[in-house]
C-alpha cells in the first residue's frame, strides 16, 4: 500500500512502530513476487486494501504455498471467497473489516457474520435514505437469498452521531460540508441491513443502476459472479442506453490459466437462484486487467468511459435472450 494512504499508516506503519517490528516495503506490488518476499523477510503480518488477495490468488497454486511465516492478513474489500481461499492456501488468518478513511463509519465482522455480509456496524452507524433523511427498512430475503425490497432497503452508510474521529478535509470546506450534511457523516457507500443488523455492501453511490425499470445494485451482482472458480476479478457497471437508462456490463478478469466460454457463463448464471433476470449482464468484457488506483481500487468511471468500444473480447447477450455471442476485439474489425 502507498504510504500516503490511511491503511498503510494505520494498519502497516503504525503497528510496526508500536510493536518494534521490522517493516518491509516494496516499490510496487507484485502478485508473483509476493510469497518470495514473505519468505525472504520472514513476514508474519500483511495489510491490504482492494484486490491484492485476488491478484495473488490468480497466480498458479503450488503445493508448498502454506510453507511460509505469514500468520495474519488484515484489510478490507476482499470477497468472501478470497478471504477463505487466501487463508487456506497460505496457512494464515484473514481479518477483513470495513472502515472509511475518515474513521467515521466502521463495521466489524463477528463469528456469526453471514455470507455476503461485512459484519455489524459500530454504535451510531446506520443505513439512511439521503432524500428522506430517515433510516431504511431492513432487507427482506426470499427463499433463495435474494433481497425482495431492494429499492427501499438500500441506502447510504452514515454515522448518525456526527463525524467520529473525522475533523474535516484539509483546505476544502465545501467537501467537508457535503460529507457532514445535516450533522451526520455521509460515506457515499451504499448498503442494506438484514433483520439482525448485519450490513451488506451494495457499492458506491454511482453503483445504483436502473435497468429496464428495475433498480439494481452492483455489489451483489459482483459477488454472485465471483462464485465462478474461473473468475478472479469483476466490476459491474452501467453503460448508457437511450431506451432503458442503463445496460448492465461486467468486466471480468480470469484466473491465470483458466478458461471460460459463453455457454459456461450462461449455464452458471442460470444456476444462481438469487440472480434477478434483469441482473444478467448485457455485455461481458474479458479483460487482462482492470484499471485501478494506487490503492488497488477499481476505477469504474474509467470502465464506464470506455463503454463497449474496447479492444478486449466482448460478449453480447440478446436483449430478451440468455445466450452470449462473441464480438471480436474492436482492433480486429
C-alpha positions in Angstrom: 0.0 0.0 0.0 1.3 3.5 -0.8 2.3 5.4 2.4 0.1 8.4 1.6 -2.9 6.2 2.2 -4.5 5.7 5.6 -4.4 1.9 5.5 -0.6 1.9 5.1 -0.2 4.3 8.0 -2.8 2.9 10.4 -2.6 -0.8 9.5 1.0 -1.0 8.3 3.4 1.6 9.6 1.6 2.2 12.9 1.7 -1.5 14.1 5.3 -1.8 13.1 6.3 1.3 15.1 4.1 0.3 18.1 5.5 -3.3 18.3 9.0 -2.6 17.3 8.7 -4.9 14.3 10.6 -4.6 11.0 8.6 -3.1 8.2 9.4 -4.4 4.7 8.3 -2.1 1.8 8.3 -2.9 -1.9 8.5 -0.2 -4.6 5.5 -1.7 -6.3 3.1 -4.6 -5.7 3.9 -7.9 -7.4 1.5 -10.8 -7.2 4.1 -13.3 -8.4 6.7 -11.9 -6.1 4.5 -11.7 -3.0 5.3 -15.1 -1.5 9.0 -14.8 -2.2 9.0 -11.5 -0.3 7.1 -13.0 2.7 9.7 -15.8 2.9 12.7 -13.5 2.3 11.8 -11.1 5.1 10.1 -13.5 7.5 6.9 -11.5 7.3 4.2 -12.6 9.8 1.7 -9.9 9.0 0.5 -8.0 5.9 -2.1 -5.3 5.3 -4.1 -4.6 2.2 -7.0 -2.7 0.6 -8.9 -3.6 -2.5 -7.9 -6.5 -4.7 -4.4 -7.7 -3.7 -5.7 -11.0 -2.3 -7.4 -11.7 -5.7 -4.3 -10.8 -7.6 -2.2 -13.2 -5.5 -4.8 -16.0 -5.7 -4.9 -15.6 -9.5 -1.3 -16.9 -9.7 -0.8 -20.7 -10.1 -1.1 -22.5 -6.8 1.9 -24.6 -5.6 1.9 -27.5 -3.1 4.2 -25.6 -0.7 2.4 -22.2 -0.6 1.4 -22.7 3.0 5.1 -23.2 3.9 5.7 -19.6 4.9 5.8 -17.5 8.1 2.7 -15.4 7.4 0.1 -15.5 10.3 -2.3 -12.6 9.7 -3.6 -10.6 6.7 -5.6 -7.6 7.7 -7.5 -5.2 5.4 -10.8 -4.6 3.7 -12.8 -5.1 0.5 -11.8 -8.7 -0.1 -14.6 -11.0 -1.3 -15.8 -13.8 0.9 -14.3 -16.4 -1.5 -10.9 -14.7 -1.5 -10.9 -14.4 2.3 -11.4 -18.2 2.7 -9.1 -19.2 -0.2 -6.2 -16.9 0.9 -6.3 -18.3 4.4 -6.4 -21.9 3.2 -3.7 -21.5 0.5 -1.2 -19.6 2.6 -2.0 -21.0 6.0 -2.9 -17.8 7.7 -5.9 -15.9 9.2 -7.5 -13.2 7.2 -9.3 -10.4 9.1 -11.3 -8.3 6.7 -13.2 -5.3 8.1 -14.7 -2.1 6.8 -13.9 1.4 7.7 -14.0 4.8 5.9 -10.7 6.6 5.6 -12.1 9.3 7.8 -12.8 6.7 10.6 -16.4 7.8 10.8 -18.0 4.6 9.6 -16.6 1.3 11.0 -18.1 -2.2 10.6 -16.5 -5.3 12.0 -17.0 -9.0 11.2 -18.1 -11.3 14.0 -18.0 -15.0 14.2 -21.7 -15.3 13.2 -21.4 -12.9 10.3 -23.5 -14.5 7.4 -22.0 -15.0 3.9 -22.1 -11.8 1.9 -22.2 -9.5 4.9 -19.3 -7.3 6.1 -20.4 -7.5 9.7 -22.0 -5.4 12.4 -21.7 -1.6 12.5 -20.3 0.3 15.4 -22.7 2.4 17.5 -24.3 5.2 15.6 -23.7 3.7 12.1 -26.8 3.1 10.1 -28.2 2.9 6.6 -30.2 6.1 5.6 -32.2 7.3 2.7 -30.5 10.6 1.7 -33.7 12.2 0.4 -35.9 11.5 3.4 -33.1 11.6 6.0 -34.6 8.5 7.6 -33.3 5.0 8.3 -34.0 2.5 5.5 -36.2 -0.6 6.3 -34.3 -3.8 6.9 -33.9 -6.1 3.8 -36.3 -9.0 3.3 -34.8 -12.1 1.7 -36.7 -14.7 -0.3 -36.0 -18.5 -0.1 -33.1 -18.1 -2.5 -31.3 -15.3 -0.6 -32.4 -12.5 -3.0 -33.5 -9.2 -1.5 -37.1 -8.6 -2.3 -37.3 -4.9 -1.2 -34.0 -3.6 -2.7 -35.5 -0.3 -3.6 -36.4 0.7 -0.1 -33.7 -1.3 1.8 -30.6 0.2 0.0 -29.4 3.5 1.4 -26.2 5.3 2.3 -24.0 4.3 5.3 -23.9 7.1 7.7 -22.7 8.0 11.2 -25.8 9.4 12.8 -23.8 10.7 15.8 -21.5 13.0 13.8 -18.1 12.7 12.3 -16.5 10.2 14.6 -12.7 10.9 14.5 -13.1 12.9 11.3 -12.3 16.6 11.7 -12.6 17.7 8.1 -10.8 17.8 4.8 -7.7 20.0 4.6 -8.4 23.3 3.0 -11.7 22.1 1.4 -14.7 23.5 3.3 -17.2 22.6 0.6 -16.2 18.9 0.6 -16.3 18.8 4.4 -19.8 20.4 4.4 -21.1 17.9 1.8 -19.7 14.9 3.8 -21.2 16.3 7.1 -24.5 17.3 5.7 -27.1 17.8 8.4 -24.6 17.0 11.2 -24.2 13.4 10.1 -21.3 11.8 8.2 -22.4 10.5 4.8 -20.0 7.9 3.5 -21.1 7.6 -0.2 -21.2 3.8 0.3 -24.5 2.1 -0.5 -25.6 -0.8 1.8 -28.5 -2.6 3.3 -29.0 -4.5 6.6 -30.8 -7.7 7.5 -33.2 -8.3 10.3 -30.3 -9.0 12.7 -28.5 -5.8 11.8 -25.7 -7.2 9.6 -24.5 -4.9 6.8 -24.3 -5.9 3.2 -22.5 -3.5 0.7 -24.3 -2.5 -2.4 -21.5 -0.4 -3.9 -20.7 3.3 -4.2 -23.4 5.9 -4.8 -22.7 5.6 -8.6 -23.2 1.8 -8.5 -27.0 2.2 -8.1 -28.2 1.2 -11.6 -31.6 1.3 -13.3 -32.1 -1.3 -15.9 -35.4 -1.7 -17.8 -37.4 -0.1 -15.0 -35.7 -2.0 -12.1 -33.2 -0.7 -9.7 -30.1 -2.8 -9.3 -27.1 -2.6 -7.0 -23.7 -3.6 -8.5 -22.0 -5.2 -5.5 -24.4 -8.1 -5.0 -24.1 -9.0 -8.8 -20.3 -8.9 -8.5 -20.4 -11.3 -5.5 -22.5 -13.7 -7.5 -20.2 -13.6 -10.5 -17.2 -14.2 -8.1 -18.7 -17.6 -7.2 -17.4 -18.9 -10.5 -14.0 -20.5 -9.9 -12.6 -19.2 -13.2 -13.3 -15.5 -12.4 -10.6 -13.7 -10.4 -11.9 -10.1 -10.5 -15.1 -8.5 -11.7 -16.6 -5.0 -12.0 -20.2 -4.4 -12.8 -21.4 -1.0 -14.0 -23.8 0.6 -16.3 -23.3 1.9 -19.8 -25.9 4.4 -21.2 -28.9 3.1 -23.2 -31.3 5.6 -24.7 -34.2 3.1 -24.3 -33.7 1.6 -20.8 -31.4 4.0 -18.9 -28.5 1.7 -18.4 -27.4 -1.6 -19.8 -25.5 -3.8 -17.4 -21.9 -4.5 -18.3 -19.4 -6.7 -16.5 -15.6 -6.6 -16.9 -14.1 -9.9 -15.9 -10.5 -10.9 -15.3 -10.0 -14.7 -15.3 -7.7 -16.7 -13.0 -4.3 -17.3 -14.6 -4.6 -20.2 -17.0 -8.4 -20.5 -16.6 -10.8 -20.6 -19.5 -14.5 -19.6 -19.7 -16.8 -20.0 -22.6 -20.0 -18.1 -23.4 -22.1 -21.3 -22.8 -20.4 -22.0 -19.5 -21.2 -18.4 -18.3 -24.8 -18.8 -19.4 -25.2 -22.1 -17.6 -23.6 -20.6 -14.5 -25.8 -17.6 -14.4 -28.9 -19.7 -14.9 -28.0 -21.8 -11.9 -27.8 -18.8 -9.5 -31.2 -18.7 -7.7 -30.6 -15.3 -6.2 -29.8 -13.5 -9.5 -32.6 -11.4 -11.0 -33.3 -12.0 -14.7 -32.6 -8.3 -15.2 -29.2 -8.6 -13.4 -27.8 -10.7 -16.2 -25.0 -8.6 -17.8 -25.9 -7.5 -21.3 -22.2 -7.1 -22.1 -19.3 -9.1 -20.7 -15.8 -7.8 -21.3 -13.0 -10.3 -20.9 -10.1 -8.1 -19.7 -6.5 -8.8 -19.0 -6.7 -6.3 -16.0 -9.0 -3.7 -14.6 -7.9 -0.1 -14.3 -7.3 0.8 -10.6 -6.0 3.5 -8.3 -2.7 3.4 -6.5 -4.6 1.8 -3.6 -5.9 -1.1 -5.8 -9.5 0.1 -6.1 -11.1 -0.4 -9.4 -11.8 2.7 -11.5 -15.3 2.1 -12.6 -15.6 5.6 -14.1 -12.8 4.7 -16.5 -14.5 1.4 -17.4 -17.8 3.4 -18.0 -15.9 5.9 -20.1 -14.5 3.1 -22.3 -18.0 1.6 -22.7 -18.4 -1.1 -25.3 -15.8 0.3 -27.7 -12.9 -1.8 -26.4 -10.2 -4.0 -27.8 -10.8 -6.8 -25.4 -13.1 -9.7 -26.4 -16.7 -8.7 -25.8 -19.6 -11.0 -25.3 -23.1 -9.6 -26.0 -26.4 -11.1 -24.9 -29.5 -10.7 -26.9 -31.9 -8.2 -25.4 -34.5 -10.8 -24.4 -32.3 -13.9 -24.6 -29.8 -15.6 -22.4 -27.1 -16.7 -24.8 -24.0 -14.7 -25.4 -22.4 -14.1 -28.8 -18.8 -13.1 -29.2 -17.9 -9.8 -30.8 -14.3 -10.0 -31.8 -11.8 -7.4 -30.5 -12.5 -4.0 -31.8 -9.0 -3.7 -33.2 -9.5 -6.7 -35.4 -12.6 -5.3 -37.2 
